[in-house]
Amino acid sequence: MKKKPVVIIGGGVVGSSTAFNLALNGHEVTLIDPRPNEFNNCNGIRSGTDASLGVLMGNIFGRSTGRSWHLRQRSMKLWPKWIEQLSTQNKILELKKPLIKLASTNEEKIRLQLLSKNKADLGLRFIENELKFNIKKIFPNQTYGGLISAFDGRIKPSSLMECLIQALEKLKVTRINKQVLSLNRLSILNKSKWKINMEENHTLIIDYAIICSSLKSESLIRNIGYEYPMEPILGQATEI
């Protein structure tokens, strides 16, 4: 891809990290999100950014093949490098390890035990429930034990967003704090372009647009004739 202006719709972790990566590679990036740097005060986070809790589950994933597995492995290599790049003197990002997954049923316990045997070299270990007292009120599924993954972990979402916003400012990423209402495909001088229609009759014409609006993306692409059901799953992407 030649270095050109790119618009990203949606300023959560996915949109902001996409903007960060493109800006690092020399693209002129504009990020559109109606929230004016809401994450700077680390309060009131709303969206999938908050729901994900910043969990990185690369090795604890059940399968060892397929698209999801490879995407998770790429994330395990990517995020430690980005954590180092994004950390500042005032905000040090940290990948907190290990990650523990509790089994909710006896069937899941058996599955996790098998997973720990097959992936012992990846730092997976099954832990039995050895507690002699009942803590059901705190951990309802404590009966079955769980799986501990030495190399999986999580990043605090609010801290990550604060560092991403600071990095985007340094990289001169333009931010437009408006709601995107619709998209239209245009043909100008035999070239396909996108018209982005925002609130208050604000518009923008661009060569490349990337939608990172989570489940809201479905309504934006429906307006241009695409019926793609959007679900909160790993690695869902399409090119129009």
Buried (B, 14 or more C-beta within 10 A) or exposed (E): EEEEBBBBBBBBBBBBBBBBEBBEEEBBBBBBBBBEBBBEEEEEBEBBBBEBEBEBBBBBBEEEEEEBBEBBBEBBEEBBEBBEEBBEEEBEBEBEBBBEBBBEEEEBBEBBBEBBEEBEEBBBEBBEBEEEEEEEEEEEBBBBBBBBBEBBBBBBBBBBBBBBBBBBEEBEBEBBBBBBBEBEEEEEEEEEBBBBBBEEEBEBEBBBBBBBBBEBBBEBBEEEEEEEEBEEEEEEEEEE
